[in-house]
Amino acid sequence: MGDFSDLREHDVAFKIWLPEPVKHALDEISERSDLSVSVFLRQFLAIHCYGLYAFYQMIETTPNLFKDIDLSGIRYSFAMEEPPEGKKRVDTYWVVELGKNVAPIKLWIPKRMKADLKTLAEHVGLTPSNYVREILVSRLLGHGMLPLRPAMFKPFSAPEADIWEADQQVWREVSQEEFHHYHIGEVRTEWVDEDVSQAIAKDV
């Protein structure tokens, strides 16, 4: 088996957008498996890269190998400090805007796994994101889905999705109410002068 201790660290981000039917299937299967989407996908990708036999050896030796880690204070945080004197905190809500019927997934995986996925993708002439999207479609909905996928999913040009997968920013500002209905989003905070915010409120 060799050493797989480096798979304990989920230290790099992997981005992929999925057709909405595939995202629904992923959510439902994860729920039925009593796993988060992140854990399910890490296990799925580990089996794909290294095989079912290796996967069982891994989880027998390290049961929490693919579990979520505590991200508090590491990759995101909400500012809890008191506002500076004369300043008021203003939050704005932003979501990834990839177009109609496109669901974004941002997954934290081991660096070694991301490199191995890149190698496998290069063997078939695909980008890593396209490669993982294709294996998810075929494994979640059946290999027979791929020949018919253009007709069934009505693919469209999604340049925004390609930009987002390449770690460039594609964001749209939304209301706080809308924010909670999106898969991926962020809260941006700034401090503004209290008298300025009051003037803005009066203008609106």
VENMO-V872340 format. One record per residue. RES is the residue in three letters. PSI is psi in radians with two decimals (none if undefined). BURIAL is I if it has 9 or more other C-alpha atoms within 8 Angstrom, else O. D_CENTER is the distance of its C-alpha to the mean C-alpha in whole Angstrom. Layout:
BEGIN
RES/PSI/BURIAL/D_CENTER, RES/PSI/BURIAL/D_CENTER
END
This chain:
BEGIN
MET/-0.59/O/29, GLY/-2.98/O/29, ASP/2.19/O/27, PHE/0.43/O/24, SER/-0.45/O/23, ASP/-0.23/I/21, LEU/-0.10/I/18, ARG/-0.43/I/19, GLU/2.01/O/17, HIS/1.41/I/13, ASP/0.03/O/13, VAL/2.61/I/11, ALA/2.49/O/8, PHE/2.15/I/7, LYS/2.45/I/5, ILE/2.47/I/7, TRP/2.54/I/8, LEU/2.59/I/10, PRO/2.56/I/14, GLU/-0.73/I/14, PRO/-0.61/O/16, VAL/-0.70/I/14, LYS/-0.72/I/11, HIS/-0.76/O/14, ALA/-0.73/I/15, LEU/-0.79/I/12, ASP/-0.77/I/13, GLU/-0.75/O/16, ILE/-0.69/O/17, SER/-0.75/I/14, GLU/-0.76/I/17, ARG/-0.53/O/20, SER/-0.05/O/19, ASP/0.75/O/19, LEU/2.67/I/15, SER/2.81/O/12, VAL/-0.68/I/9, SER/-0.81/I/8, VAL/-0.77/I/12, PHE/-0.79/I/13, LEU/-0.68/O/10, ARG/-0.77/I/12, GLN/-0.76/I/15, PHE/-0.83/O/15, LEU/-0.58/O/14, ALA/-0.76/I/17, ILE/-0.72/I/19, HIS/-0.76/O/19, CYS/-0.72/I/19, TYR/-0.18/O/22, GLY/2.72/I/23, LEU/-0.66/O/24, TYR/-0.83/O/27, ALA/-0.68/I/25, PHE/-0.80/I/22, TYR/-0.61/O/25, GLN/-0.72/O/27, MET/-0.88/I/24, ILE/-0.38/I/23, GLU/-0.68/O/27, THR/-0.71/O/27, THR/1.53/O/24, PRO/-0.54/O/23, ASN/0.38/O/20, LEU/-0.68/I/19, PHE/0.17/I/15, LYS/2.78/O/15, ASP/2.54/O/13, ILE/2.87/O/15, ASP/1.99/O/16, LEU/-0.03/O/14, SER/2.22/O/17, GLY/0.05/O/19, ILE/-0.98/O/16, ARG/-0.21/O/13, TYR/2.74/O/14, SER/2.73/O/17, PHE/2.23/O/19, ALA/2.19/O/23, MET/-0.03/O/25, GLU/2.77/O/28, GLU/2.54/O/31, PRO/2.58/I/32, PRO/2.76/O/34, GLU/2.28/O/38, GLY/0.08/O/38, LYS/2.72/I/34, LYS/2.40/I/32, ARG/2.31/I/28, VAL/2.12/O/26, ASP/2.40/O/23, THR/2.59/I/21, TYR/2.19/I/18, TRP/2.48/I/15, VAL/2.72/I/12, VAL/2.19/I/11, GLU/1.76/O/13, LEU/0.05/I/13, GLY/3.10/O/16, LYS/2.38/O/17, ASN/0.60/O/16, VAL/2.24/I/12, ALA/2.12/I/9, PRO/2.49/I/6, ILE/2.24/I/3, LYS/2.03/I/1, LEU/2.40/O/4, TRP/2.13/I/8, ILE/2.91/I/10, PRO/2.56/I/14, LYS/-0.70/I/16, ARG/-0.71/O/18, MET/-0.71/I/16, LYS/-0.70/I/14, ALA/-0.70/O/17, ASP/-0.66/I/19, LEU/-0.67/I/16, LYS/-0.72/I/17, THR/-0.79/O/21, LEU/-0.69/I/20, ALA/-0.71/I/19, GLU/-0.52/I/22, HIS/-0.50/O/24, VAL/0.23/O/23, GLY/0.56/O/23, LEU/2.80/I/19, THR/2.76/I/17, PRO/-0.70/I/14, SER/-0.78/I/11, ASN/-0.68/I/14, TYR/-0.86/I/15, VAL/-0.65/I/13, ARG/-0.76/I/12, GLU/-0.73/I/16, ILE/-0.53/O/16, LEU/-0.76/I/14, VAL/-0.82/I/16, SER/-0.64/I/19, ARG/-0.61/O/19, LEU/-0.62/I/17, LEU/0.03/I/20, GLY/2.52/I/23, HIS/-0.50/O/24, GLY/-0.21/O/26, MET/-0.57/I/23, LEU/-0.78/I/23, PRO/-0.52/O/26, LEU/-0.02/O/26, ARG/-0.71/I/22, PRO/-0.67/I/24, ALA/-0.61/O/26, MET/-0.63/O/24, PHE/-0.08/O/21, LYS/1.16/O/23, PRO/2.67/O/20, PHE/2.84/O/21, SER/2.22/O/20, ALA/1.16/O/17, PRO/-0.56/O/18, GLU/-0.68/I/15, ALA/-0.72/I/12, ASP/-0.68/O/14, ILE/-0.76/I/14, TRP/-0.74/I/11, GLU/-0.50/I/10, ALA/0.26/O/13, ASP/0.36/O/12, GLN/2.81/O/14, GLN/2.23/O/14, VAL/1.70/I/14, TRP/2.66/O/15, ARG/2.37/O/17, GLU/2.37/O/19, VAL/2.99/I/19, SER/2.86/O/21, GLN/-0.63/O/21, GLU/-0.74/O/21, GLU/-0.60/O/19, PHE/-0.71/I/16, HIS/-0.09/O/15, HIS/-0.02/O/15, TYR/2.68/O/12, HIS/-0.74/O/8, ILE/2.32/I/7, GLY/3.04/I/10, GLU/2.66/O/13, VAL/2.16/I/16, ARG/2.26/O/19, THR/2.41/I/22, GLU/2.73/O/25, TRP/2.21/I/29, VAL/2.76/I/32, ASP/2.40/I/35, GLU/-0.70/I/36, ASP/-0.52/O/39, VAL/-0.79/O/37, SER/-0.58/I/34, GLN/-0.67/O/37, ALA/-0.70/O/38, ILE/-0.77/O/35, ALA/-0.68/O/35, LYS/-0.66/O/39, ASP/-0.69/O/38, VAL/none/O/35
END
